[in-house]
């Protein structure tokens, strides 16, 4: 009898313990989304904001679990290309409207978001340009941009200039004349962190090409009415050579990592700094630490405009402008699936009002795509206000090269700009290289 009782007790114990383990291993019925996010971990507010946005989304959408991967700069692009080649794209990803994401557009790897935008009636919540399919390389609404991007911004440090008895250069000739004065006082003239090849092309040369070649120059190339070997484009390349030869930019710029540029400028190493409008976010106050690379008080000494007038250029008072980056969904997500619904909710949330307001306040999006933001209620620092006024500092917007040409064409330009800096190729040779690449691509 005792033995039977022991057996019964043992069976009950096994059943109870088993049920406990079954409860612990309860299946997670949430829809899992793979998310590939572009995160510059050193930028003020970047990590805290990203963690807050994604955790808030999960809290407000309890049926969704996010499996997020963060990378930045070239490692991000390399990894995304690897995913694409393997047919294993994330469900939601950070993308460009063209340029760096051209292969995603060209291969139709991104889902058309037009039906979702129309269904939810949100087109009017965004600037018309950001909802224009012709502005995206896919030819359809493959992503929703966070904003509009001016890839060339000319930062001016008045503290440095005042120390040398100088005023902001209005022409390139004036800029050249300032080089020996600044050097005698221990300053560089222009700082540009050009080690990553895209920086010189996107943040400076696209603007220069627009000034020497004129509005619509890229259309004339595409239509066969002009060539990269024409005198105007060669002159634009030669202007980059002159920048180094005149000492306006040091050749050592090609050895400066992109992440190091803001620190050099903030520490008064140079009078001017060239980057994109987004870079304001590197200088402002980090809400976590309460510290800023340039304090709000010192930001009053920083002006932001565009490069001085260039003698001999077709146009001046111009900058290079393109749709900003944003979010897309993989075309491979099954239509009508729970994963598609969850992915769209995330894209809509990440380009929605709450996130856009925060990104604007913390410097992540200088010119947001949303039309329903109250800028008057935002706490903006002096440099944020200056970059917000950048559009009033130039009269003409020209294209960004990697936004209107495929990688087969813009990558030889990127490399060529570095080769001009190092003296390994002449402007004419680089122009011939690019034209050859264009001819091969366009056949």
C-alpha positions in Angstrom: 0.0 0.0 0.0 2.8 2.4 0.9 4.6 1.6 -2.3 1.4 2.4 -4.3 1.0 5.7 -2.5 4.6 6.6 -3.2 4.1 5.8 -6.9 0.9 7.9 -7.1 2.8 10.7 -5.3 5.7 10.5 -7.8 3.3 10.6 -10.7 1.5 13.7 -9.4 4.9 15.4 -8.8 6.0 14.7 -12.3 2.7 16.0 -13.7 2.9 19.2 -11.6 6.5 19.9 -12.5 5.8 19.1 -16.1 2.9 21.6 -16.2 5.2 24.2 -14.7 7.8 23.7 -17.4 5.0 23.8 -20.0 3.9 27.1 -18.6 7.4 28.5 -18.6 7.9 27.5 -22.2 4.6 29.0 -23.4 4.7 29.9 -27.0 5.3 33.6 -27.9 2.4 34.3 -30.3 3.7 37.8 -31.2 4.7 38.7 -34.7 8.5 39.1 -34.9 9.9 41.8 -37.2 13.6 42.0 -38.2 14.6 45.6 -38.1 17.9 47.0 -39.5 18.6 50.4 -38.1 21.2 53.0 -38.9 22.6 54.2 -35.6 25.5 56.5 -35.0 26.2 55.5 -31.4 28.4 58.6 -30.6 25.8 61.2 -31.7 24.0 63.0 -28.8 20.7 61.4 -27.9 21.0 58.7 -30.6 21.0 55.6 -28.4 18.5 56.8 -25.9 16.1 58.0 -28.6 16.3 54.8 -30.6 15.7 52.6 -27.5 12.8 54.8 -26.5 11.2 54.8 -29.9 11.4 51.0 -30.4 10.4 50.2 -26.8 7.4 52.6 -27.1 6.3 50.9 -30.3 6.5 47.5 -28.7 4.5 48.7 -25.7 1.8 50.3 -27.9 1.8 47.2 -30.2 1.9 44.2 -27.8 1.4 41.8 -30.6 4.7 42.7 -32.2 8.3 41.8 -31.1 11.2 43.7 -32.7 14.5 41.9 -33.4 16.7 45.0 -34.0 20.2 45.2 -35.4 22.1 48.5 -35.3 25.1 49.5 -37.5 26.5 52.7 -38.9 28.3 54.1 -42.0 30.1 51.5 -44.3 29.5 48.5 -42.0 25.7 49.2 -42.3 25.8 49.4 -46.1 28.0 46.3 -46.4 25.8 44.2 -44.2 22.6 45.3 -46.0 24.1 44.4 -49.4 25.0 41.0 -48.0 21.5 40.5 -46.8 20.1 41.5 -50.2 22.5 39.2 -52.0 21.4 36.3 -49.8 17.7 37.0 -50.3 17.4 37.6 -46.6 16.5 41.3 -46.2 15.1 42.5 -42.9 11.4 43.2 -42.7 11.9 46.9 -42.0 15.1 48.8 -42.9 16.6 52.2 -43.0 17.2 53.2 -46.6 18.1 56.0 -49.0 15.7 57.2 -51.8 18.4 56.3 -54.3 22.2 56.4 -54.2 23.4 54.1 -51.4 20.3 52.0 -51.7 20.1 51.9 -55.5 20.3 48.2 -55.7 17.3 47.8 -53.5 15.3 50.1 -55.7 16.6 48.7 -59.0 15.9 45.1 -58.1 12.4 45.8 -56.8 13.4 44.5 -53.3 11.3 47.2 -51.5 7.5 47.0 -51.2 5.4 49.8 -52.8 3.9 51.8 -49.8 1.4 53.7 -51.9 -1.6 51.4 -51.1 -0.9 51.7 -47.4 -0.6 55.5 -47.5 -3.8 55.7 -49.5 -5.7 53.3 -47.3 -4.7 55.2 -44.1 -5.2 58.6 -45.8 -1.9 60.1 -44.5 -0.5 61.6 -47.7 -1.4 65.1 -46.6 0.7 64.6 -43.4 3.9 64.8 -45.5 5.5 67.4 -47.7 4.4 66.8 -51.4 8.0 66.2 -52.5 8.5 63.3 -50.1 5.3 61.6 -51.4 6.4 62.0 -55.1 7.3 58.6 -56.5 9.5 60.1 -59.2 11.9 61.3 -56.5 12.8 57.7 -55.6 14.9 55.5 -57.8 12.4 52.6 -57.7 9.9 54.8 -59.5 7.3 54.1 -56.9 6.9 55.0 -53.2 9.5 52.5 -51.9 10.2 54.3 -48.6 8.9 57.2 -46.6 11.6 59.8 -46.0 12.1 61.4 -42.6 12.8 64.7 -44.3 14.5 66.7 -47.0 18.3 66.7 -46.9 20.8 69.5 -47.9 24.0 67.5 -48.3 26.2 70.6 -48.4 26.3 72.9 -45.4 29.1 75.4 -44.7 29.7 75.8 -41.0 31.5 79.1 -40.0 33.3 79.5 -36.7 33.2 83.2 -35.9 35.3 82.8 -32.8 38.2 81.6 -34.9 37.7 84.2 -37.6 37.5 87.0 -35.0 40.7 85.8 -33.4 42.4 86.4 -36.7 40.6 89.7 -37.5 38.7 88.1 -40.4 35.1 87.9 -41.6 33.4 85.1 -43.5 34.7 84.8 -47.0 32.2 85.8 -49.6 34.2 84.5 -52.6 36.7 81.8 -53.2 39.4 84.4 -53.8 38.7 85.8 -50.3 38.9 82.3 -48.9 42.3 81.6 -50.4 43.5 84.9 -49.1 42.6 83.8 -45.6 44.7 80.6 -45.7 48.1 82.2 -44.7 46.4 84.3 -42.0 44.7 81.4 -40.4 47.8 79.2 -40.7 49.9 81.9 -39.0 47.5 81.7 -36.1 47.5 77.9 -35.9 44.2 77.2 -37.7 43.2 75.2 -40.7 40.9 76.9 -43.2 38.3 74.2 -44.0 37.9 70.9 -42.2 36.2 68.1 -44.0 36.4 64.4 -42.8 36.9 62.8 -46.2 38.3 59.4 -45.4 35.0 57.8 -46.3 34.8 58.2 -50.1 31.1 59.3 -50.1 31.7 62.4 -48.0 33.7 64.5 -50.6 31.2 63.6 -53.3 28.0 64.1 -51.4 28.9 67.0 -49.1 31.1 69.1 -51.4 31.6 68.0 -55.0 27.8 67.6 -55.8 27.4 71.3 -55.0 30.6 72.1 -57.0 29.4 70.1 -60.0 26.1 71.9 -59.9 27.8 75.3 -59.9 30.1 74.6 -62.8 27.7 72.5 -64.9 24.5 74.3 -64.1 21.0 73.2 -63.2 19.8 70.0 -64.9 23.4 68.9 -65.8 22.6 65.3 -64.8 19.7 65.2 -67.2 22.0 66.3 -70.0 24.4 63.5 -69.2 21.6 60.9 -69.1 20.1 62.1 -72.4 23.5 62.0 -74.1 23.6 65.8 -74.6 26.6 66.1 -72.4 29.5 64.0 -71.2 31.6 63.8 -68.0 34.6 64.6 -70.1 33.1 68.0 -71.2 35.0 71.1 -70.0 32.4 72.0 -67.3 32.7 68.8 -65.4 36.4 68.6 -65.8 36.6 72.2 -64.4 34.5 71.1 -61.4 37.0 68.3 -60.7 39.8 70.7 -61.2 38.3 73.0 -58.6 38.7 70.1 -56.1 42.4 69.9 -57.1 42.7 73.7 -56.5 41.2 73.4 -53.0 44.2 71.2 -52.0 46.8 73.1 -54.1 45.6 76.4 -52.5 45.8 75.0 -49.0 42.1 75.7 -48.4 41.7 72.0 -47.6 44.6 70.0 -46.3 45.5 66.8 -48.1 45.4 65.1 -44.7 41.6 65.4 -44.9 41.4 62.1 -46.7 42.8 60.5 -43.5 40.1 62.0 -41.2 37.4 59.6 -40.2 33.9 60.8 -40.6 33.1 60.6 -36.9 36.1 62.8 -36.0 35.1 65.8 -38.0 32.7 67.5 -35.5 35.2 67.2 -32.7 37.9 68.9 -34.7 35.6 71.8 -35.6 34.2 72.1 -32.0 37.8 72.4 -30.7 38.5 75.3 -33.0 40.9 73.5 -35.2 39.6 75.3 -38.3 37.6 78.3 -39.3 35.1 76.4 -41.5 33.6 72.9 -41.6 31.8 71.1 -44.5 29.3 68.4 -43.9 25.6 67.7 -44.4 22.7 69.5 -42.6 22.2 66.4 -40.5 25.5 66.9 -38.8 24.1 69.6 -36.5 22.9 66.7 -34.4 26.5 66.0 -33.4 27.0 69.4 -31.8 23.9 69.9 -29.7 23.1 69.0 -26.1 22.8 65.3 -25.3 19.7 64.9 -23.1 21.3 62.0 -21.2 24.5 63.7 -20.2 23.4 67.3 -20.4 26.6 68.0 -22.3 27.1 69.4 -25.8 30.0 69.2 -28.2 29.5 73.0 -28.6 27.5 74.5 -25.8 24.4 76.5 -26.6 26.2 79.7 -25.6 29.1 79.0 -27.9 26.8 78.0 -30.7 25.9 81.7 -31.0 29.4 81.9 -32.6 28.5 79.4 -35.4 26.9 80.5 -38.6 25.7 78.1 -41.3 25.4 78.8 -45.0 26.8 77.5 -48.2 30.2 77.7 -49.9 31.4 81.1 -51.1 30.9 82.2 -54.7 33.3 80.6 -57.1 34.7 82.7 -59.9 34.0 81.1 -63.3 31.1 79.0 -62.1 27.9 79.0 -64.1 25.8 79.6 -60.9 26.5 80.4 -57.3 24.4 80.7 -54.1 23.5 77.0 -54.5 23.6 73.8 -52.6 22.9 70.1 -53.2 19.5 68.8 -52.1 17.9 65.4 -52.1 15.1 63.5 -50.3 16.2 62.4 -46.9 16.6 58.8 -45.6 13.7 56.9 -44.2 12.1 53.5 -43.8 11.1 50.8 -46.1 9.5 47.3 -46.1 11.0 44.2 -47.8 9.0 43.2 -50.9 9.3 39.6 -49.8 6.9 40.1 -46.9 3.7 38.1 -47.8 0.9 40.3 -48.9 -1.9 40.5 -46.3 0.1 38.8 -43.6 0.4 39.7 -40.0 4.0 40.5 -40.7 3.1 43.0 -43.4 0.6 44.7 -41.1 3.2 44.9 -38.3 5.9 46.2 -40.6 3.6 49.0 -42.0 2.7 50.0 -38.4 6.4 50.4 -37.6 7.2 52.4 -40.7 4.2 54.7 -40.1 5.2 55.1 -36.4 8.9 55.9 -37.2 7.9 58.6 -39.7 5.0 59.8 -37.5 4.4 63.0 -35.6 5.8 62.0 -32.2 9.1 60.6 -33.6 9.5 63.4 -36.1 9.1 66.0 -33.3 11.7 64.3 -31.2 14.1 63.9 -34.1 13.8 67.6 -34.9 14.4 68.7 -31.3 17.4 66.5 -31.0 18.9 67.4 -34.3 18.3 64.2 -36.2 16.1 65.7 -38.9 16.8 69.4 -39.6 14.0 69.6 -42.3 11.4 67.0 -41.4 8.9 65.6 -43.9 5.9 66.1 -41.7 3.5 69.0 -42.2 1.9 68.8 -38.8 4.8 69.8 -36.5 4.7 72.8 -34.1 8.2 74.3 -34.4 7.2 77.1 -32.1 6.7 74.6 -29.2 10.1 72.9 -29.7 13.2 73.6 -27.7 15.8 74.3 -30.4 19.4 75.4 -29.8 21.1 78.1 -31.8 22.7 75.7 -34.3 19.4 74.0 -34.9 17.8 77.3 -35.7 20.7 78.2 -38.0 20.4 74.9 -39.9 16.6 75.3 -40.1 17.2 78.6 -41.9 19.7 77.0 -44.3 17.2 76.9 -47.2 17.1 80.7 -47.1 20.9 80.9 -47.5 21.0 79.8 -51.2 18.9 80.4 -54.3 19.3 77.2 -56.3 19.1 73.5 -55.4 21.1 71.1 -57.5 21.3 67.3 -57.4 23.3 65.0 -55.2 25.4 62.8 -57.5 24.8 59.5 -55.7 21.1 60.3 -55.9 20.8 60.6 -59.7 23.5 58.1 -60.9 23.9 54.4 -60.1 26.7 53.1 -58.0 28.5 52.0 -61.2 28.9 55.7 -62.0 29.2 57.5 -58.7 31.7 55.1 -57.1 34.4 56.0 -59.7 33.6 59.7 -58.9 34.1 58.9 -55.2 37.4 57.2 -55.8 38.5 59.8 -58.2 38.0 62.6 -55.8 40.4 60.8 -53.3 42.8 60.2 -56.2 42.8 63.9 -57.0 43.6 64.7 -53.4 46.5 62.2 -53.3 47.8 63.3 -56.8 47.3 59.8 -58.2 44.9 60.9 -61.0 44.4 64.2 -62.8 40.9 65.7 -63.1 40.9 64.8 -66.9 41.8 61.2 -66.1 39.1 60.9 -63.5 36.6 62.4 -65.9 37.6 59.8 -68.5 37.2 57.0 -65.9 33.7 58.2 -65.0 32.6 58.5 -68.6 33.9 55.0 -69.4 31.9 53.7 -66.4 28.8 55.6 -67.5 29.1 54.2 -71.1 29.5 50.6 -69.8 26.5 51.1 -67.5 24.2 52.7 -70.1 24.8 50.1 -72.8 
